Amino acid sequence: MTNAKLFVIDYTLHGEAKSFIIRLEKLDTLEAWHWASCDAGVGRIGRFAREQVKKTSPAQAEKYGIQNVQWRRSDARAQA
């Protein structure tokens, strides 16, 4: 992960605001929904780096009360 960057993912769980930071090489909206569901205890994280797991979709996450998933780079350069 030499190209890893820090991202902030914000979401709501049953109306309560949640936020966390994750280090990934890249992030998109679908991936953010999956990681938000993992943070909420719904999604599954693989036990090994190369293990392929089924990603949690936005529709699945919403069934468990996850909403308003947004993400951004954590460094100031990406926000400028």
N, CA, C and O atoms as a GROMACS GRO file, in nm:
protein
  320
    1MET      N    1   0.082  -0.119   0.000
    1MET     CA    2   0.000   0.000   0.000
    1MET      C    3   0.086   0.125   0.000
    1MET      O    4   0.067   0.214   0.083
    2THR      N    5   0.179   0.133  -0.091
    2THR     CA    6   0.266   0.249  -0.095
    2THR      C    7   0.194   0.374  -0.143
    2THR      O    8   0.239   0.485  -0.114
    3ASN      N    9   0.084   0.358  -0.214
    3ASN     CA   10   0.007   0.472  -0.263
    3ASN      C   11  -0.116   0.498  -0.177
    3ASN      O   12  -0.208   0.568  -0.221
    4ALA      N   13  -0.120   0.445  -0.057
    4ALA     CA   14  -0.237   0.458   0.030
    4ALA      C   15  -0.256   0.602   0.073
    4ALA      O   16  -0.161   0.677   0.095
    5LYS      N   17  -0.382   0.639   0.085
    5LYS     CA   18  -0.421   0.773   0.128
    5LYS      C   19  -0.520   0.758   0.243
    5LYS      O   20  -0.582   0.653   0.259
    6LEU      N   21  -0.535   0.863   0.321
    6LEU     CA   22  -0.634   0.863   0.428
    6LEU      C   23  -0.763   0.927   0.379
    6LEU      O   24  -0.761   1.032   0.316
    7PHE      N   25  -0.874   0.861   0.408
    7PHE     CA   26  -1.006   0.910   0.372
    7PHE      C   27  -1.092   0.917   0.497
    7PHE      O   28  -1.078   0.835   0.588
    8VAL      N   29  -1.182   1.014   0.500
    8VAL     CA   30  -1.280   1.025   0.608
    8VAL      C   31  -1.414   0.983   0.550
    8VAL      O   32  -1.456   1.033   0.446
    9ILE      N   33  -1.482   0.891   0.617
    9ILE     CA   34  -1.615   0.848   0.575
    9ILE      C   35  -1.713   0.890   0.684
    9ILE      O   36  -1.698   0.853   0.801
   10ASP      N   37  -1.814   0.968   0.645
   10ASP     CA   38  -1.920   1.012   0.735
   10ASP      C   39  -2.049   0.944   0.693
   10ASP      O   40  -2.075   0.927   0.574
   11TYR      N   41  -2.130   0.904   0.790
   11TYR     CA   42  -2.259   0.842   0.761
   11TYR      C   43  -2.349   0.855   0.884
   11TYR      O   44  -2.303   0.895   0.990
   12THR      N   45  -2.475   0.820   0.868
   12THR     CA   46  -2.565   0.816   0.982
   12THR      C   47  -2.613   0.672   1.001
   12THR      O   48  -2.638   0.600   0.904
   13LEU      N   49  -2.625   0.632   1.127
   13LEU     CA   50  -2.673   0.500   1.163
   13LEU      C   51  -2.792   0.520   1.255
   13LEU      O   52  -2.776   0.564   1.369
   14HIS      N   53  -2.912   0.488   1.205
   14HIS     CA   54  -3.036   0.510   1.279
   14HIS      C   55  -3.045   0.655   1.327
   14HIS      O   56  -3.088   0.681   1.440
   15GLY      N   57  -3.004   0.750   1.241
   15GLY     CA   58  -3.014   0.891   1.271
   15GLY      C   59  -2.898   0.949   1.350
   15GLY      O   60  -2.893   1.071   1.369
   16GLU      N   61  -2.804   0.867   1.396
   16GLU     CA   62  -2.689   0.914   1.473
   16GLU      C   63  -2.568   0.929   1.382
   16GLU      O   64  -2.533   0.837   1.308
   17ALA      N   65  -2.506   1.047   1.387
   17ALA     CA   66  -2.390   1.075   1.301
   17ALA      C   67  -2.270   0.990   1.344
   17ALA      O   68  -2.240   0.979   1.463
   18LYS      N   69  -2.202   0.932   1.246
   18LYS     CA   70  -2.083   0.851   1.268
   18LYS      C   71  -1.976   0.897   1.170
   18LYS      O   72  -2.007   0.949   1.063
   19SER      N   73  -1.850   0.877   1.207
   19SER     CA   74  -1.740   0.915   1.121
   19SER      C   75  -1.618   0.831   1.156
   19SER      O   76  -1.598   0.796   1.273
   20PHE      N   77  -1.537   0.798   1.056
   20PHE     CA   78  -1.412   0.726   1.081
   20PHE      C   79  -1.314   0.755   0.968
   20PHE      O   80  -1.351   0.804   0.862
   21ILE      N   81  -1.189   0.722   0.994
   21ILE     CA   82  -1.082   0.742   0.897
   21ILE      C   83  -1.031   0.605   0.854
   21ILE      O   84  -1.015   0.515   0.936
   22ILE      N   85  -1.006   0.591   0.724
   22ILE     CA   86  -0.957   0.464   0.670
   22ILE      C   87  -0.843   0.492   0.573
   22ILE      O   88  -0.844   0.594   0.503
   23ARG      N   89  -0.747   0.402   0.568
   23ARG     CA   90  -0.634   0.414   0.476
   23ARG      C   91  -0.655   0.316   0.361
   23ARG      O   92  -0.659   0.194   0.382
   24LEU      N   93  -0.667   0.369   0.240
   24LEU     CA   94  -0.687   0.288   0.120
   24LEU      C   95  -0.611   0.352   0.004
   24LEU      O   96  -0.577   0.470   0.008
   25GLU      N   97  -0.585   0.273  -0.098
   25GLU     CA   98  -0.522   0.328  -0.218
   25GLU      C   99  -0.620   0.413  -0.297
   25GLU      O  100  -0.582   0.516  -0.352
   26LYS      N  101  -0.746   0.371  -0.302
   26LYS     CA  102  -0.848   0.449  -0.372
   26LYS      C  103  -0.983   0.423  -0.305
   26LYS      O  104  -1.002   0.321  -0.239
   27LEU      N  105  -1.075   0.514  -0.324
   27LEU     CA  106  -1.207   0.503  -0.265
   27LEU      C  107  -1.308   0.563  -0.361
   27LEU      O  108  -1.283   0.667  -0.422
   28ASP      N  109  -1.423   0.497  -0.374
   28ASP     CA  110  -1.533   0.552  -0.451
   28ASP      C  111  -1.659   0.539  -0.365
   28ASP      O  112  -1.654   0.490  -0.253
   29THR      N  113  -1.770   0.583  -0.418
   29THR     CA  114  -1.894   0.586  -0.340
   29THR      C  115  -1.940   0.447  -0.298
   29THR      O  116  -1.979   0.428  -0.182
   30LEU      N  117  -1.936   0.350  -0.387
   30LEU     CA  118  -1.978   0.214  -0.351
   30LEU      C  119  -1.888   0.153  -0.245
   30LEU      O  120  -1.935   0.085  -0.153
   31GLU      N  121  -1.758   0.178  -0.257
   31GLU     CA  122  -1.663   0.128  -0.158
   31GLU      C  123  -1.687   0.196  -0.022
   31GLU      O  124  -1.675   0.132   0.082
   32ALA      N  125  -1.720   0.324  -0.025
   32ALA     CA  126  -1.748   0.397   0.099
   32ALA      C  127  -1.871   0.339   0.170
   32ALA      O  128  -1.873   0.328   0.292
   33TRP      N  129  -1.973   0.303   0.093
   33TRP     CA  130  -2.091   0.240   0.153
   33TRP      C  131  -2.054   0.108   0.219
   33TRP      O  132  -2.100   0.078   0.329
   34HIS      N  133  -1.970   0.030   0.154
   34HIS     CA  134  -1.928  -0.097   0.210
   34HIS      C  135  -1.852  -0.076   0.342
   34HIS      O  136  -1.882  -0.142   0.441
   35TRP      N  137  -1.756   0.017   0.344
   35TRP     CA  138  -1.678   0.040   0.465
   35TRP      C  139  -1.761   0.101   0.576
   35TRP      O  140  -1.736   0.074   0.694
   36ALA      N  141  -1.860   0.183   0.540
   36ALA     CA  142  -1.951   0.236   0.643
   36ALA      C  143  -2.030   0.122   0.706
   36ALA      O  144  -2.052   0.122   0.827
   37SER      N  145  -2.072   0.025   0.625
   37SER     CA  146  -2.146  -0.089   0.680
   37SER      C  147  -2.056  -0.175   0.768
   37SER      O  148  -2.103  -0.232   0.866
   38CYS      N  149  -1.928  -0.184   0.733
   38CYS     CA  150  -1.833  -0.258   0.818
   38CYS      C  151  -1.816  -0.186   0.952
   38CYS      O  152  -1.815  -0.250   1.057
   39ASP      N  153  -1.804  -0.054   0.948
   39ASP     CA  154  -1.789   0.023   1.071
   39ASP      C  155  -1.913   0.010   1.160
   39ASP      O  156  -1.903   0.012   1.282
   40ALA      N  157  -2.030  -0.004   1.097
   40ALA     CA  158  -2.155  -0.018   1.171
   40ALA      C  159  -2.178  -0.161   1.221
   40ALA      O  160  -2.272  -0.186   1.297
   41GLY      N  161  -2.092  -0.254   1.180
   41GLY     CA  162  -2.106  -0.392   1.225
   41GLY      C  163  -2.192  -0.479   1.136
   41GLY      O  164  -2.229  -0.589   1.175
   42VAL      N  165  -2.223  -0.430   1.018
   42VAL     CA  166  -2.310  -0.504   0.926
   42VAL      C  167  -2.229  -0.574   0.818
   42VAL      O  168  -2.254  -0.691   0.789
   43GLY      N  169  -2.133  -0.505   0.760
   43GLY     CA  170  -2.053  -0.560   0.651
   43GLY      C  171  -1.943  -0.652   0.702
   43GLY      O  172  -1.914  -0.657   0.821
   44ARG      N  173  -1.886  -0.725   0.609
   44ARG     CA  174  -1.783  -0.823   0.644
   44ARG      C  175  -1.648  -0.777   0.591
   44ARG      O  176  -1.636  -0.732   0.477
   45ILE      N  177  -1.546  -0.789   0.675
   45ILE     CA  178  -1.408  -0.759   0.637
   45ILE      C  179  -1.336  -0.892   0.623
   45ILE      O  180  -1.346  -0.977   0.711
   46GLY      N  181  -1.264  -0.911   0.515
   46GLY     CA  182  -1.191  -1.036   0.493
   46GLY      C  183  -1.084  -1.058   0.598
   46GLY      O  184  -1.025  -0.963   0.648
   47ARG      N  185  -1.058  -1.183   0.630
   47ARG     CA  186  -0.958  -1.216   0.731
   47ARG      C  187  -0.817  -1.203   0.678
   47ARG      O  188  -0.724  -1.179   0.755
   48PHE      N  189  -0.800  -1.218   0.550
   48PHE     CA  190  -0.669  -1.210   0.488
   48PHE      C  191  -0.673  -1.102   0.382
   48PHE      O  192  -0.778  -1.074   0.325
   49ALA      N  193  -0.560  -1.042   0.354
   49ALA     CA  194  -0.555  -0.931   0.258
   49ALA      C  195  -0.606  -0.970   0.120
   49ALA      O  196  -0.667  -0.889   0.050
   50ARG      N  197  -0.582  -1.094   0.080
   50ARG     CA  198  -0.622  -1.136  -0.054
   50ARG      C  199  -0.759  -1.204  -0.058
   50ARG      O  200  -0.805  -1.244  -0.165
   51GLU      N  201  -0.825  -1.218   0.055
   51GLU     CA  202  -0.956  -1.282   0.058
   51GLU      C  203  -1.060  -1.191  -0.007
   51GLU      O  204  -1.072  -1.073   0.028
   52GLN      N  205  -1.133  -1.245  -0.100
   52GLN     CA  206  -1.238  -1.171  -0.168
   52GLN      C  207  -1.369  -1.186  -0.090
   52GLN      O  208  -1.417  -1.298  -0.068
   53VAL      N  209  -1.425  -1.074  -0.048
   53VAL     CA  210  -1.552  -1.078   0.024
   53VAL      C  211  -1.656  -1.003  -0.058
   53VAL      O  212  -1.623  -0.913  -0.136
   54LYS      N  213  -1.780  -1.040  -0.041
   54LYS     CA  214  -1.889  -0.973  -0.111
   54LYS      C  215  -1.911  -0.836  -0.045
   54LYS      O  216  -1.931  -0.828   0.076
   55LYS      N  217  -1.907  -0.731  -0.126
   55LYS     CA  218  -1.924  -0.595  -0.076
   55LYS      C  219  -2.071  -0.571  -0.040
   55LYS      O  220  -2.162  -0.622  -0.106
   56THR      N  221  -2.092  -0.492   0.063
   56THR     CA  222  -2.227  -0.454   0.103
   56THR      C  223  -2.274  -0.341   0.012
   56THR      O  224  -2.205  -0.240  -0.001
   57SER      N  225  -2.388  -0.356  -0.050
   57SER     CA  226  -2.441  -0.255  -0.142
   57SER      C  227  -2.513  -0.146  -0.061
   57SER      O  228  -2.550  -0.168   0.054
   58PRO      N  229  -2.534  -0.029  -0.123
   58PRO     CA  230  -2.610   0.075  -0.055
   58PRO      C  231  -2.750   0.029  -0.015
   58PRO      O  232  -2.798   0.062   0.093
   59ALA      N  233  -2.816  -0.048  -0.101
   59ALA     CA  234  -2.951  -0.097  -0.069
   59ALA      C  235  -2.949  -0.188   0.054
   59ALA      O  236  -3.037  -0.180   0.139
   60GLN      N  237  -2.849  -0.277   0.062
   60GLN     CA  238  -2.837  -0.365   0.178
   60GLN      C  239  -2.808  -0.284   0.303
   60GLN      O  240  -2.867  -0.309   0.409
   61ALA      N  241  -2.718  -0.187   0.293
   61ALA     CA  242  -2.681  -0.105   0.408
   61ALA      C  243  -2.800  -0.025   0.460
   61ALA      O  244  -2.818  -0.011   0.581
   62GLU      N  245  -2.881   0.028   0.369
   62GLU     CA  246  -2.997   0.107   0.411
   62GLU      C  247  -3.098   0.022   0.489
   62GLU      O  248  -3.168   0.075   0.575
   63LYS      N  249  -3.105  -0.106   0.460
   63LYS     CA  250  -3.195  -0.195   0.536
   63LYS      C  251  -3.157  -0.202   0.683
   63LYS      O  252  -3.241  -0.230   0.768
   64TYR      N  253  -3.028  -0.176   0.713
   64TYR     CA  254  -2.979  -0.181   0.850
   64TYR      C  255  -2.968  -0.042   0.913
   64TYR      O  256  -2.906  -0.027   1.019
   65GLY      N  257  -3.026   0.059   0.850
   65GLY     CA  258  -3.030   0.193   0.907
   65GLY      C  259  -2.914   0.283   0.873
   65GLY      O  260  -2.897   0.388   0.935
   66ILE      N  261  -2.832   0.244   0.775
   66ILE     CA  262  -2.718   0.327   0.733
   66ILE      C  263  -2.765   0.420   0.621
   66ILE      O  264  -2.826   0.376   0.524
   67GLN      N  265  -2.735   0.549   0.636
   67GLN     CA  266  -2.777   0.648   0.537
   67GLN      C  267  -2.672   0.756   0.523
   67GLN      O  268  -2.577   0.764   0.601
   68ASN      N  269  -2.690   0.839   0.422
   68ASN     CA  270  -2.609   0.961   0.402
   68ASN      C  271  -2.459   0.935   0.404
   68ASN      O  272  -2.385   1.008   0.471
   69VAL      N  273  -2.413   0.834   0.335
   69VAL     CA  274  -2.269   0.804   0.332
   69VAL      C  275  -2.199   0.904   0.240
   69VAL      O  276  -2.234   0.919   0.123
   70GLN      N  277  -2.100   0.972   0.297
   70GLN     CA  278  -2.019   1.068   0.221
   70GLN      C  279  -1.873   1.042   0.256
   70GLN      O  280  -1.842   0.994   0.365
   71TRP      N  281  -1.785   1.075   0.165
   71TRP     CA  282  -1.642   1.054   0.190
   71TRP      C  283  -1.561   1.167   0.130
   71TRP      O  284  -1.606   1.237   0.040
   72ARG      N  285  -1.439   1.182   0.183
   72ARG     CA  286  -1.348   1.285   0.134
   72ARG      C  287  -1.206   1.247   0.172
   72ARG      O  288  -1.184   1.168   0.264
   73ARG      N  289  -1.108   1.304   0.103
   73ARG     CA  290  -0.968   1.288   0.140
   73ARG      C  291  -0.946   1.363   0.270
   73ARG      O  292  -1.007   1.467   0.293
   74SER      N  293  -0.859   1.312   0.354
   74SER     CA  294  -0.837   1.376   0.483
   74SER      C  295  -0.734   1.488   0.479
   74SER      O  296  -0.730   1.570   0.570
   75ASP      N  297  -0.652   1.494   0.375
   75ASP     CA  298  -0.550   1.597   0.369
   75ASP      C  299  -0.605   1.730   0.315
   75ASP      O  300  -0.704   1.732   0.242
   76ALA      N  301  -0.541   1.836   0.352
   76ALA     CA  302  -0.587   1.970   0.315
   76ALA      C  303  -0.577   1.994   0.165
   76ALA      O  304  -0.657   2.070   0.109
   77ARG      N  305  -0.479   1.932   0.098
   77ARG     CA  306  -0.462   1.954  -0.046
   77ARG      C  307  -0.583   1.909  -0.125
   77ARG      O  308  -0.618   1.972  -0.224
   78ALA      N  309  -0.646   1.801  -0.083
   78ALA     CA  310  -0.761   1.750  -0.158
   78ALA      C  311  -0.885   1.837  -0.136
   78ALA      O  312  -0.975   1.838  -0.220
   79GLN      N  313  -0.890   1.911  -0.025
   79GLN     CA  314  -1.006   1.993   0.005
   79GLN      C  315  -0.996   2.130  -0.059
   79GLN      O  316  -1.098   2.199  -0.073
   80ALA      N  317  -0.877   2.173  -0.098
   80ALA     CA  318  -0.859   2.308  -0.152
   80ALA      C  319  -0.911   2.317  -0.294
   80ALA      O  320  -0.904   2.424  -0.355
   0.00000   0.00000   0.00000
